């Protein structure tokens, strides 16, 4: 899968980062105002964006809300990237 592909309404992306964390990127619609960690810009209510969930090997996890285009650097760095139907 080319790194330029981003999650869509039909599929999410899953891969592993350099710290062996599992990273899932999922298309979603904003239900509240968020701030994108990539560009620090606002993600308005009702906007399409990407939920990035990071799961550590010990089972801990957290998530962040990103603008779709701001996730390109994340996708580029993931190993074993694969699409998963939604």
Residue pairs with C-beta under 8 A, 6 or more apart in sequence:
1 13
1 81
1 82
1 83
3 72
3 75
3 76
3 81
4 72
4 75
5 13
5 75
5 83
6 13
6 25
6 50
6 68
6 71
6 72
6 75
7 13
7 25
7 26
7 27
7 50
7 71
8 27
9 27
9 86
10 85
10 86
11 83
11 84
11 85
11 86
12 24
12 25
12 26
12 27
12 83
12 84
12 86
13 24
13 25
13 75
13 78
13 81
13 82
13 83
13 84
14 22
14 23
14 24
14 25
14 81
14 82
14 84
15 22
15 23
15 75
15 78
15 79
15 80
15 81
15 82
16 22
16 23
16 78
16 79
16 80
17 23
17 54
17 77
17 78
17 79
18 77
18 79
19 56
20 57
21 54
21 55
21 56
21 57
22 54
22 55
23 52
23 53
23 54
23 55
23 74
23 78
24 52
24 53
24 55
24 84
25 50
25 51
25 52
25 71
25 74
25 75
26 50
26 51
26 53
26 86
27 48
27 49
27 50
27 51
27 68
27 86
28 48
28 49
28 50
28 51
28 65
29 46
29 47
29 48
29 49
30 43
30 44
30 45
30 46
30 47
30 48
30 49
30 65
31 45
32 45
33 42
33 43
33 44
33 45
34 42
34 43
34 49
34 65
35 41
35 42
35 43
35 65
36 42
36 43
36 49
36 65
36 66
36 67
36 70
37 64
37 66
37 70
38 66
38 67
38 70
38 71
38 73
39 67
39 70
41 67
43 49
43 65
43 66
43 67
48 68
49 65
49 66
49 67
49 68
50 65
50 66
50 67
50 68
50 71
51 63
51 64
51 65
51 66
52 63
52 64
52 65
52 66
52 71
52 74
53 61
53 62
53 63
54 61
54 62
54 63
54 64
55 61
66 74
75 81
